């Protein structure tokens, strides 16, 4: 093995020498694989040096279920079932939000909020908003008007993500300077009401869903977070106060090792950024969600295995909360059975498999420490490139960022076509007699709020499932 990124020394070198003798001249490099970011992944590593990950371990990981049925009464019933079945949080997915996938709830006033949340104690759970606009939605006032800020001051993640929404919509309704001021004012308004929880979200899901690599997703989240810090600080609050207004969300997929590594890298990268800003690093609010792009329409039962790997990565990687998208999500709006499997998966992994008992089980592992260092290095370098281009908004407006992501997506697509990458049940080991699954009889409505005539338009980040081509072609053997 000759890759300089993986050191050789002592007994480690001796082990490799023994291995090389068994390879019949093939060379140790044949045992090293490469990630989508071209990071070397070896079969053995020397012991690593454990570094802090700045995670708040006082609370267990929250299991958060999407509330996205368009009928508020039905959505309420599904949410109550989720909470009765062990979920400890709800994500209120508003229609048109990037996470809505063509569904979502409409909350226009207090009456709608009351219908949706009847019988739900918001002071006893964690709540996430998935918003569809670049400005504060009406749903904020409608929902928060039903609660005492004193009882829910830190349990509501307001989820305002104008950059993520703009990336999804493919344009800015007005100049970023004006939007940044509106964003800062939204933070101030929420703080004046007594809420101390995050208001802004640096979200990697739109980038990952469009095809981003792990390093690209991390870089986008860093650049988005920095843009929000600047917006808030320019409005008056200190940098110390500004950072407390942020939360972070990443996608996790069936590559358990790299997904776990990505979560660890996110905490270290943001801690490095805080240190560079003169701040003492503090734990961030980090949410993980199973990836949309890995879910298949063919043989959707295999998605349960993908979700299991992704959920394990979220728990082992130290996510503060996790959402498992039901295995039928690629086919339509999941029914109660699919939702039950989705919420039960993290509960079993935490309460029966004890995955959440150790603060950072990967700490000190030669493999995970090396991968975390390598991924952090690549993501930081790409983040610096984005900053040199003018920041995340400028990178999107120029189209440069979309081109990078599309290049990565096309490479994975080529690998699938060539058979060097496979998706079990779709591109390999297909079955002619699939057991059908049920979804709710609700049609998708891909609604994106229209941009004004004077808006700045650019190429949107479009979510694409990796197996969509094979669905159209009827699959490959």
Order of alpha helices (4+ residues) and beta strands (2+ residues): alpha-beta-beta-beta-alpha-beta-alpha-beta-alpha-alpha-beta-alpha-beta-alpha-beta-alpha-alpha-alpha-beta-alpha-beta-alpha-beta-beta-alpha-alpha-alpha-alpha-beta-beta-alpha
